[in-house]
Amino acid sequence: MAEGSDLEKTEQPTGRRIEQARSEGQVPHSRELGSFLVLIVAAASFWFLGGWFSERAMRLMQKGLSIDPAFLQEPELIFPRLADISMDAMLAFAPLIAALIVAALIPPFLLNSWVFSSKALVPDLNRLNPISGLGRLFSWNSLMELAKAILKSLLIGGVAFFILWNEREQIFGLLLQPLDQALASAGNILTLTFLLVVASMILIVAADVPFQIWQYYDRLKMTKEEVRQEAKETEGDPMVKGRIRSLQREAARKRMMAAVPQADVIVTNPTHFAVALAYKTGMSAPKVLAKGMGEVARKIRAIGAEHGVPFLEAPLLARSLYKHAELDDLIPAPLYAAVAEVLAYIHQLNQWKKEGGRYPVPPKEIAVPPEFAVPEAA
């Protein structure tokens, strides 16, 4: 049961999965939104600039139907004439073309799906598979597209019929009007009908856009195993990361143990904690070369004994240094006085080794600030 659930796509797509899909050209898109914006911009352009377009169209028609006798004598002049008329036509309808281009580019921005991917241009031979094609033909998506097409046809057809039916008297009245007036009235009726029919498509867009977004993210859903695998790829395999951390700790421990022979003193608990300190001329405070508890503390003491590093048993100070002092760093300032007692004893011990005389007495019960005191149980 658990294996079966792991293979079901129940998990929402991760950010990495979405970015990967975008890089492959898979983005949410709505054909209905694109069609609506292009058509509504075209309808609005004709509504507001219809007179302007009509005037220039009439001029183009008059210019195109005007025949200069010179063209009959020199046919080679016809091509510059056609180029001139074509340029006038492009300039006349340039505002409409520019508006339609902008309208066609807006939908991807509205859906946050503006992306260019060369992978989307690579031919996919799987799309030529007839079996896969039949599967797509009878898929849930195809059924939804069919239902959407039927509803769109009914809606647009119904709106167009309703408008034309309400304008039937004006339409039949066109037969009684002069030609110029009839053409202008017919243009107004057609433009209004076109504008209202296109405006009705907003209902289709309002239903299609959320559906396309939901369908896009539904297709990108992942199985639990895919989520775990992605986590391993992005964050690293937990076992490998654990092994790396273990190797790093081992390397740090080896470096720490290699520094123990350079210590001036090892402060002990006496058995559970051990902290190796060094103080050289020019240092602002003693430095922690090694610290540890349990087995690590025993190894520090063993290496120190092997290299003749002096020991001092100070349980409270050893626990405080272990908890509050960082490895390879200077000891905290509040512990200066306590460590100074230790270093003073070590200095006396070194003098005794060189000159002999009375053996120095180790300090007893070295005090540490209350806020740095660590109970023995810790």
N, C-alpha and C positions, 0 to 999 in steps of 0.2 A: 504493500500500500504506500509506504513511504517513497519507494523508488518510483512508483507511478506518479505520485504527486510532484516529485522533483522534475519530472519530464513534462509536466503541464505548464503552459505559459500563463502563469498567474501573477508574475511580478511586473511592476511598472518599469519601463525602460530607464536605465541609468543615463546620466549626462554623457558618459562616454559612448554609450550605444547610440544616443541621438546624434552626437557629433559624427560618429562613424557613418550613420545613415545619410547625414547631410553631405559628407564628403563623397558619397556614392551617388549623389543626386536625388536621394529619396527625401522629399519634403512634402508637407501637406499642401494640397492645391485644390481649388474649387473651380471647375469650368463654368459653373453657373455664376459665380462672382465675376469672373473675367468677362463672360458674355454680357452680364448685366451692366457693368461699368462701360464697356465699349458701346453698347446700344443706347444707354441713357445719355452718354456724352454726345453720341451722334444725334439723338433726338433733341437734346437741348441746343445743340449747334444749329440744327435746322429751324428750331423754334425761334431762337434769338437772331440768327444770321440768315434766315431763309430769304429775305428780300435781297440781301447782299449777294448771296449765291445765285439767286434767280437773275439778277441784273447782269452779273458777269457771265452766266451761262447764255443769256440772250445775246450778249455781245460776241461771245465765242461762236455761237451758231451763225450770227450774221456775218462775222468775219470769215468763217469757214465756207459759207455758201456764196460768198461774193467771189466772182471769178474775174480776174484781171485778164484782159485780152493778151497781155504780154506773155502770160503763161502758155497760151495756145501757140505762140510763135517760138518761145524758148522753154521747152518742157523741163530743162534742168533747174529752172527756178522753183519748181514745185516742192523740192525737198527742203530748201531753206524756209519756204512758206509753211510747210508742215511742222518744221522744228519750231518756228516762231509761234504757231498756234498751240503746239504742245507745251511750250514754256509758259504761255499765258494761262493755259488750263491748270498747270501745276501751281502757278502763283495764285490763281483764283481759289483753288481748293487746298492750298497749303495750310491755312488755319485748321481746317477740318482734319487733315491728315495728321498734323502735329498733335491735335487734341486726342485723336484716336490712339496714337502711339503712346502718349502719356497714360491714357486710360488702360491700355494693355499692360503697361509696366507697373501700375499701382498694386494689383492684387497680391503679387508675392510679398510686397512690403507690409500689406495689411495682415498677412498670415505669417509674417516673419520667416518666409521661405525663399527669400532672394539669395540664391547661391549659384555659383558656376562650378560645374564638375565635369572634367573630361571623361570620367568613368561612365557618365550617363550617355555619352556618345558612342561607347563601344558596343558593337552589335552583340546581342544576346541570342545565341542559337536555340536556347531553350524555349524562346517564344515561338519558334517555328514548329515545335512539337505539336502534332494534331491532338494528341491525348491531353496534353496540358491545356491546349486551346479549348477543347470541349469542357474540361473541368472549369475553366474560367467562364465559359459561356453559361454554365448552369450553377455558378457559384452564388453565394449570398450577395456579393457585391453586384453581380449582373442583375439579379432580381431587384435589388434596390434601385439600380439605374433605370431598369424598365419601369418600375412603379413611378419613379421620379419623372421620366419622360411622359408617361400617360397623364400624370397630374399636371405637368407643365402645359401639355397640349390642351387639356380641358380648361385650365385657368386662362391661358392666353386666348384660346378660341372663345371662351365665354365672355371675357372682357371685351374683345373685339366685336363680338356680336351685339353685346349690350350697348356699346357706344354707337355702332352703326345703326342699330334699331332706333335709338333715341334721336339720331341725326337723319332719319330717313326722309323727313319732309324737306330738309335742306338739300339732301342729295338729289331728290327728284326735282327740286326747284332749280337745280343747275341747268336743266334743259331749257328753261325759260330766260336765262340770263345771257347777256352778251358774252362773246368768247373770252375776252380779257378778264371780265369780272368772274365768269364761271371758273376759269383756270385758277384765279387767285383764291376763290372760295374753296375749290376742290383741294388746293394745296393746303389751306388752313385745316380742312377736315382731316386730310390724311396725316398731317403733322400732329394734330391733337390726338388722333387715334393711335398713332405710333408711339407718342410720348406716354399716353396712359397705359397702353399695353405693356410697354417696357417697364413702367413704374410698378405695374402689378407683379413683375418678376421678383420684386424685393421679398415677397413672401417665400418664394422658392429659395432665394439666397439665404434668408434667415434660417431656413431649415437645413440647407445643404452645408453651409460653412461649419456649424457645430458637428454635423455628422461626419464631414471629411476629417476634421481635427481628431474626433474620437476614433475614427477608423484608422487614422495614421498611427496614433499612439497604441491602438490595440494591436496593429500588425507588428509593432516593435516590442511588444511584451516579451519578457524573458522567463525562462525556467529558473527554478532555484539553483540548479546546477550551473547554469550560465552566469548567474549573479556571483556564485562562489568562485567560479573560474575567473571571472573578470576581476574580482577582488584580489585573487592571487596574482594576476598579471599586473595590476596597478600597484598593489601594496607589497607584493611578494608572498611567496608560499610561507605560511606560518612555521613550518618545520625548517625550511631553509633559513628564515629570519632567526629562528631560535638557535640554529646551529652557528650562524654568523655571530650572534650575540655571545654565544658560549666561547667561540674562538677569540672574540675581542676581549672578553673577560680573562681568558687564559693568557692572552698576550700581555694584557695590562698587569696581571698578577706576576708574570715572569719579569716584566720590567721593574715592578715594585720589589720583588725579591732580590733582583740584581743590585738594587740601591741600598739594601740593608747594610752591607759591609761598610758603607760610607757614613753610617750614622754615628753620632757621638754618644747616644744613650738610647736604651729601649725601656720605656715605661710599661710596667706590667700590672696585672690585676690580682694575683700573679699568673694565673693559668688561662683564664678565659679571654682576656684582652691583652693586646700588645701594640704599642705605638712607637715607631722608630723616629727619633728627632735628630736634626743636624743643625749646628750653628757655627758658621764660619765668619771670619772677619769681614766686615763690610755689609753683612746681612742686617736688615732692620729688625728682624725677629726670627726665632727658630722656625725651621721648615719641617713639615711632615713628609718623610721619605716612604714610610710604609705603615699600614695599620691593618688590623684584622682581629677576628674573634674565632674561638674554637680551633679548628684544624689550621687555619691560616695563622692564628696567633702562635701556635706551637711551632710552625715552620719558621716564622720570623725569629722566634727565640733560638731555634736550632741554628739558623744561619748566623745570627748574631754571636752565639756562643762559639761557633766554629771560627769566626774572624775576630774574636776578642773584643766585641762591643760590650761595654759595661751595661748592667741591668740595674733598675731601681724599681722596687715594689712600692707602688702608690696606687691602690685600687680606685679611689675616688677620682684622681687626676687621669688615670688611664681610661676610665669610662667616659669622662668629660671630653678628653682629646679624641677618642674614637667617634663620639657622636657629633661634636661640634667643629672639629678641625677637618678640612678637606685635604685629600691626598695631593701631594706636590704643591701645596700652598702653605703660606705662613699661618701660624697658629692665631686664633682670635685674640684681640687685644686684652679682653678681660682675664685671660689665662697667663698673661706675661709674668705676673708676680709668682704664680705657682711654679711655672716652668723655670723661672730664674733661680728658685731654690734648688731645683734639680741640677741645673747647669753649674751652680756654685759647688754642689757636692761632687760633680764629675770633674771639675777643675781641681778640687782638693785631692780627689782620687788619682788623677794623673800626676799631680805633684808628688804624692806619696810613692807612686810607682817609680818616679825618677830619683827622688832624694831620700825616700824611706822616712823613718820617724814614726810618729803616732798615726795609727790608721784612722781615717776620717769617719765620723759617725754619720750614717745615712739619716736624712731628715725623716721625721715621723709625722704622720697625719697632716700631709700637705693640704691646706685649705684651698677651696675653689669658690668663686662667687655662687651664691645660692641659685641664681637663675641658670647656672651652668652645671649644677650638681645633678648627677644621674643616679637614681637608686640602683642598688645592686641587682634587683630583679630585672632591670632593663638591659 
